[in-house]
Amino acid sequence: MPTAVEYAREQYPRFLDELKTLLRIPSVSTLPEHKSDVRRAAESLVAELKRIGMENVRLIEGAGHPLVYTDWLHAAGKPTCLCYGHYDVQPPDPLDEWLSPPFDPTERNGNLYARGAVDDKGQMYMHVKALESLFAAHGGKLPLNIRVILEGEEEVGGESIAKFVREHREQLKADFALVSDTELFAPELPTLCVGLRGMIYTEIEARGAKTDLHSGIYGGAAPNPFVALAQIIAQLKDKDGHILIPGFYDKVQAPSKDELKAWKSLPFDEEHYRQTEVGSSQLTGESGYSVIERTWARPTLDVHGMPGGFTGAGAKTVIPAKAVAKVSMRLVPDMTPTEAFAKYKSYVESLKPAGIELDVRLIHSGDAIVIGTDNPYIKAATNALKQVWNKDTVFIRSGGSIPIVGDFERHLKIPTVMMGFGLPDDNLHAPNEKFHLANFYRGIESIITFFEELGK
């Protein structure tokens, strides 16, 4: 009988074909016209989890897109892992920038290009294929206990799974969680993410006149909500990237000296980062901090869109009755979303121009988190990665947010191993998203080795 890793290597062509089938489903969670596609993706995962030997496989219905749950709990005396992933994806726009159709998975230069290839269908599917390989090699058993929870709303805030975790702690009882929704720091460098920034996503709605007005007749007398938003936004940050909200930095926890020392030793080329990842003429942000510090350990504030008014072809001289700005902030330990939003809302309301009414809304939020590296699950993951990659593992933080990690710590009281295999240039949320196929395969092997290490 082959080992689990040997089985996986024999099955890689099939594993890849199955992933392509999943990627062809346009499970865009934010667009109502794709609701049936999101469900189809969930149902396909239910069928696959049943096929490989998992038990109690089912859809969990809620107000939004369904959760997928399954477990296998027959490894007496062994730890229990809660595997998490998401099967929903971002919209593919702008379509004209894709070199191949976003929902027609295409191999080029050792990469698989498709929306969701790395975020998170490809990485989530590594868990499924690792479990299949372990079942095959261990006579239909697993070396440890497994629960799996997959969601279809990660890209739209994850409200359903957050509610489920709060209300069904016993059903999700585990010793640790495994999340593969992060990236390697650099190619060929095994990486564990041990810190995430938190987030608050907001909308500022500005209202002026009771209806849209002609700018020739009413311009100079009627308040303009877009101008009001521009004036407010201009006062949220200074030219050096420093956020001007009073008290915003009061509870920012600085990284430790050991972390800063470790970050300085990482193979990071700022100019290469500027050219190949950002693509701007220069980098911006708070002075006195390195790029890594600014993106991993400092809070930020960004504007994502300002819908309203007239945006069609040609001209329409309208003063809109209302306009909206979508604004988010990334948070770091020990900032809390509740306190940060309260300070932000109070400050924005203090900037209200004459003639304008404001509504400052919180859309969704998540806590910042740092995972300790001295627990047995991080140590086992470190050992497993070294076996597969033949290199020492590096610990990093991520500038992104995975709210479920905070939910697991807060409600289930368990640490999370964030073992991801994406690359910095994988174009998450952008055209030409990709997953390096060697990382897909080595990710499966790393998870197999990790689970076998814990099951000894």
C-alpha positions in Angstrom: 0.0 0.0 0.0 1.5 3.4 -0.9 2.0 6.1 1.7 -0.4 9.0 1.7 2.2 11.2 0.0 2.9 8.5 -2.6 -0.9 8.2 -3.3 -1.2 11.9 -3.7 1.6 12.0 -6.2 0.0 9.2 -8.2 -3.3 11.1 -8.3 -2.1 14.6 -9.1 -3.5 14.7 -12.7 -6.9 13.7 -11.4 -6.7 16.1 -8.4 -6.0 19.0 -10.8 -8.8 18.0 -13.1 -11.2 18.0 -10.2 -10.0 21.4 -9.1 -10.6 22.8 -12.6 -14.1 21.5 -12.5 -14.7 23.3 -9.2 -13.1 26.5 -10.6 -15.5 26.5 -13.6 -18.4 27.2 -11.2 -18.7 31.0 -11.0 -19.5 31.1 -7.3 -19.4 34.9 -6.9 -21.1 35.4 -3.6 -21.7 39.2 -3.8 -23.8 39.0 -7.0 -27.4 37.8 -6.7 -27.4 36.4 -10.2 -24.8 33.8 -9.1 -26.7 32.6 -6.1 -27.4 29.2 -7.7 -23.8 28.9 -8.7 -22.6 29.4 -5.1 -25.0 26.6 -4.1 -23.8 24.4 -6.9 -20.2 24.8 -5.7 -21.3 23.8 -2.1 -23.3 20.8 -3.4 -20.3 19.6 -5.4 -18.1 19.8 -2.3 -20.7 17.8 -0.3 -20.6 15.1 -2.9 -16.8 15.0 -2.9 -16.5 14.9 0.9 -19.0 11.9 1.0 -17.0 10.1 -1.8 -13.7 10.3 0.0 -15.1 8.9 3.2 -16.0 11.8 5.5 -19.0 11.4 7.7 -22.0 13.6 8.7 -21.6 15.6 5.5 -24.3 18.2 5.0 -25.3 21.7 3.9 -26.2 24.1 6.7 -28.7 26.6 5.6 -29.0 30.1 6.9 -29.9 33.6 5.7 -27.2 33.7 3.1 -25.2 31.1 1.2 -24.9 27.6 2.8 -22.1 26.3 4.9 -20.7 22.8 4.3 -20.0 20.7 7.3 -18.5 17.2 7.8 -16.4 15.3 10.3 -14.5 12.1 11.1 -14.0 11.6 14.8 -12.7 8.0 15.4 -9.0 8.7 16.3 -9.2 8.0 20.0 -6.7 10.0 22.0 -5.6 12.1 19.1 -6.2 15.8 18.6 -9.1 17.3 16.7 -8.5 19.7 13.8 -11.1 22.1 12.5 -10.3 22.6 8.8 -11.7 25.9 7.4 -11.9 27.2 3.8 -14.3 29.1 1.5 -15.7 28.2 -1.8 -17.0 31.6 -2.9 -15.0 34.0 -5.1 -14.6 37.6 -5.9 -16.2 39.1 -9.1 -13.8 38.7 -12.1 -14.1 42.3 -13.3 -12.5 43.9 -15.3 -12.9 41.1 -17.8 -10.9 42.7 -20.6 -7.7 42.4 -18.5 -7.8 38.6 -18.2 -5.5 36.8 -20.7 -7.8 33.7 -20.5 -11.5 33.5 -19.3 -11.7 33.7 -15.5 -13.9 30.7 -15.2 -12.1 28.6 -17.8 -9.1 27.3 -15.8 -5.9 27.6 -18.0 -2.4 26.3 -17.4 0.5 28.7 -18.3 4.1 28.7 -17.2 3.5 26.2 -14.4 0.5 28.2 -13.0 -3.2 27.6 -13.0 -5.1 30.8 -14.0 -8.8 31.2 -12.9 -10.9 33.2 -10.4 -10.6 31.4 -7.1 -7.5 29.4 -8.1 -5.7 30.5 -5.0 -8.4 32.4 -3.1 -9.6 30.0 -1.8 -10.8 27.1 -3.9 -7.3 25.8 -4.7 -6.1 26.1 -1.2 -9.3 24.7 0.3 -9.2 21.8 -2.1 -5.7 20.9 -0.8 -7.4 19.9 2.5 -9.9 17.7 0.7 -7.2 15.9 -1.3 -4.9 15.5 1.7 -7.8 13.8 3.5 -8.5 11.6 0.6 -4.9 10.6 0.5 -4.8 9.8 4.2 -7.9 7.7 4.0 -6.4 5.7 1.1 -3.1 5.1 2.9 -4.5 4.4 6.3 -7.1 1.8 5.4 -10.1 4.1 5.5 -9.0 5.9 8.7 -7.4 9.2 9.5 -4.4 9.7 11.9 -6.3 12.4 13.9 -9.9 13.7 14.3 -11.2 16.1 11.7 -14.0 18.5 11.4 -14.4 20.6 8.2 -16.4 23.8 7.9 -16.6 25.6 4.5 -18.4 28.8 3.8 -19.7 30.6 0.8 -19.7 34.2 2.2 -16.0 34.9 3.0 -15.8 37.5 0.2 -18.9 39.3 1.5 -18.2 39.5 5.2 -18.7 35.9 6.5 -21.8 36.7 8.6 -23.3 33.2 8.4 -20.3 31.4 9.6 -19.6 33.9 12.4 -23.1 33.4 13.7 -22.8 29.6 13.4 -19.5 29.6 15.3 -21.0 31.7 18.1 -24.1 29.5 18.4 -22.7 26.0 17.8 -19.5 25.8 19.8 -20.0 22.2 20.8 -20.5 21.1 17.2 -17.2 22.7 16.2 -15.2 21.6 19.3 -11.6 21.1 18.4 -8.0 21.5 19.6 -6.9 23.8 16.8 -8.0 25.1 13.4 -6.2 24.8 10.1 -6.7 27.7 7.6 -5.0 27.7 4.1 -5.9 31.2 2.8 -2.5 32.9 3.1 0.7 32.9 1.2 4.4 32.1 1.2 6.6 35.1 1.9 8.6 34.2 -1.2 8.8 31.3 -3.7 10.4 28.2 -2.3 10.2 29.6 1.3 7.9 27.6 3.6 5.9 30.1 5.6 3.5 30.2 8.5 1.4 33.3 9.0 1.1 34.1 12.7 -0.6 37.5 12.6 -3.4 39.2 10.8 -4.7 42.8 10.7 -8.3 43.3 11.7 -10.8 45.4 9.6 -13.8 47.6 9.7 -15.6 48.3 6.4 -17.9 51.3 6.4 -20.1 53.4 4.2 -20.4 57.2 4.5 -23.7 58.4 2.9 -24.0 62.1 2.3 -27.4 63.7 1.5 -28.0 67.2 0.3 -31.1 68.2 -1.6 -34.3 66.2 -1.6 -33.8 65.2 -5.3 -31.1 65.5 -8.0 -30.8 69.1 -9.3 -29.6 70.8 -12.4 -26.2 72.3 -11.7 -26.8 75.3 -14.0 -29.9 76.4 -12.2 -29.0 75.3 -8.6 -25.2 75.2 -8.7 -23.8 77.7 -6.1 -26.8 77.3 -3.8 -27.4 73.6 -3.4 -25.0 71.5 -1.4 -23.2 68.8 -3.4 -22.8 65.4 -1.5 -19.8 64.4 -3.7 -17.9 67.6 -2.8 -18.9 67.0 0.9 -17.4 63.5 0.8 -14.3 64.7 -0.9 -13.8 67.3 1.8 -14.4 64.8 4.6 -12.1 62.1 3.0 -9.3 64.7 2.5 -9.3 65.2 6.3 -9.0 61.5 7.3 -5.3 61.2 6.5 -2.4 63.6 6.0 0.0 63.6 3.0 2.4 61.2 4.9 -0.3 58.6 5.4 -0.9 59.4 9.1 -4.6 58.8 10.1 -6.0 62.0 11.6 -8.8 60.5 13.6 -8.3 61.6 17.3 -7.2 58.7 19.5 -7.0 56.2 16.6 -3.4 55.1 17.5 -4.0 55.0 21.3 -4.0 51.2 21.5 -1.7 50.2 18.7 0.6 47.4 19.9 4.0 47.6 18.4 5.7 44.3 17.2 8.3 42.8 19.5 12.0 43.4 19.0 12.4 39.7 18.1 9.7 40.1 15.4 11.2 43.2 14.0 14.6 41.5 13.9 13.2 38.5 12.1 11.4 40.7 9.6 14.6 42.5 8.7 16.2 39.2 7.9 13.5 38.2 5.3 14.5 38.2 1.6 12.6 41.4 0.8 13.5 43.7 -2.1 11.6 47.0 -1.8 12.2 48.1 -5.4 11.2 44.7 -6.8 8.0 44.8 -4.6 7.3 48.3 -6.0 7.7 47.3 -9.6 6.3 43.8 -9.7 3.6 43.8 -7.0 2.4 47.4 -6.6 3.4 48.8 -10.0 3.3 52.4 -9.0 5.9 55.1 -9.5 6.7 55.1 -5.8 5.5 53.7 -2.5 3.6 55.7 0.0 2.8 55.5 3.7 3.8 56.5 7.2 7.4 57.7 7.4 9.7 56.0 9.9 8.4 52.5 9.2 9.6 49.9 6.8 7.2 48.5 4.1 6.8 45.3 6.0 5.9 47.2 9.2 3.5 49.4 7.3 1.7 46.5 5.7 1.8 44.0 8.7 1.8 46.0 11.9 0.3 49.5 11.3 -3.3 50.5 10.9 -4.4 51.9 7.6 -7.4 53.8 6.0 -8.5 53.4 2.4 -11.3 54.5 0.1 -12.6 51.9 -2.2 -15.4 53.6 -4.2 -17.8 56.5 -4.4 -21.0 55.4 -6.1 -23.7 58.0 -6.9 -24.5 60.7 -9.3 -24.0 60.3 -13.1 -21.2 57.9 -14.3 -22.4 57.0 -17.8 -21.0 58.0 -21.1 -21.3 61.7 -22.1 -22.4 64.5 -19.8 -25.2 65.1 -17.4 -25.0 68.2 -15.3 -26.5 66.9 -12.2 -26.0 67.7 -8.5 -26.8 64.4 -6.9 -29.2 64.2 -4.0 -26.9 61.7 -2.3 -23.5 60.1 -2.7 -21.7 57.2 -0.8 -18.1 56.6 0.0 -16.9 53.1 0.9 -14.1 53.4 3.4 -12.2 50.7 5.3 -9.6 50.6 8.0 -7.1 47.8 8.8 -6.5 47.4 12.5 -3.6 45.9 14.5 -3.4 44.5 18.0 -4.7 45.8 20.5 -7.2 47.9 18.5 -10.8 46.7 18.6 -13.3 47.2 15.8 -16.0 48.6 18.2 -13.7 51.3 19.6 -12.1 52.1 16.2 -15.4 52.6 14.5 -16.8 54.8 17.3 -13.8 57.1 17.0 -14.0 57.2 13.2 -17.8 57.8 13.2 -17.5 60.6 15.7 -14.7 62.3 13.7 -16.5 62.0 10.4 -19.7 63.4 11.8 -17.6 66.4 13.2 -16.5 67.2 9.7 -20.0 67.5 8.2 -20.2 70.4 5.8 -23.2 72.8 5.9 -26.3 71.6 4.3 -25.3 68.0 4.4 -26.7 65.1 6.4 -24.5 62.1 7.1 -25.1 58.5 7.8 -21.9 56.5 8.8 -22.6 52.8 8.6 -20.5 49.8 9.7 -20.8 47.0 7.1 -18.6 44.3 8.6 -15.6 44.0 10.9 -13.0 41.6 12.2 -10.4 41.5 15.0 -6.7 41.7 14.5 -4.9 38.7 15.9 -1.4 37.3 16.7 -0.9 33.6 17.2 1.7 32.3 19.6 4.4 30.1 18.1 5.0 27.9 21.1 2.0 25.6 20.9 2.3 22.0 19.7 0.3 22.6 16.5 2.6 25.4 15.2 5.6 23.2 16.1 4.2 20.2 14.2 3.4 22.4 11.2 6.9 23.8 11.3 8.3 20.2 11.3 6.0 19.1 8.5 7.0 22.0 6.3 10.7 21.4 6.8 10.2 17.7 5.8 8.4 18.7 2.6 10.3 21.8 1.6 13.7 20.9 3.1 14.1 24.4 4.4 13.4 26.2 7.7 10.0 27.7 8.1 9.7 31.5 8.5 7.0 33.2 10.6 5.3 36.2 9.1 2.3 38.4 9.6 -0.2 39.4 6.9 -1.7 42.7 6.1 -4.9 41.1 5.2 -7.8 40.0 7.4 -9.4 36.6 8.0 -12.2 37.4 10.5 -12.9 33.7 11.2 -9.5 33.3 12.9 -10.6 35.8 15.5 -13.9 34.0 15.8 -12.2 30.7 16.4 -10.0 32.2 19.2 -12.8 34.2 20.8 -15.6 31.6 20.7 -13.9 28.2 20.4 -10.8 29.1 22.4 -8.5 27.4 19.9 -5.4 28.6 18.1 -5.2 28.6 14.3 -2.4 27.3 12.1 -2.4 29.5 9.0 -0.6 27.3 6.5 -1.0 28.9 3.1 0.8 28.3 -0.2 -0.1 31.3 -2.4 2.5 33.6 -3.7 2.7 37.4 -3.5 2.1 37.8 -7.2 -0.9 35.5 -7.4 -3.3 38.5 -8.1 -5.8 37.9 -5.4 -9.0 39.8 -6.2 -7.5 41.0 -9.5 -7.5 39.9 -13.1 -5.3 36.8 -14.0 -5.5 35.3 -10.5 -3.3 32.2 -10.4 -2.0 29.3 -8.3 1.5 28.0 -8.8 0.9 24.3 -9.5 4.0 23.1 -7.6 2.6 24.9 -4.5 -0.7 23.2 -5.0 1.0 19.8 -4.9 3.4 20.6 -2.1 0.6 22.1 -0.1 -1.2 18.8 -0.2 1.9 17.0 0.8 2.6 19.5 3.6 -0.9 19.0 5.0 -0.6 15.2 4.8 2.7 15.3 6.7 1.3 17.8 9.2 -1.7 15.5 10.1 0.5 12.4 10.3 3.0 14.3 12.6 0.1 15.1 14.9 -1.3 11.6 14.7 1.9 9.8 15.9 
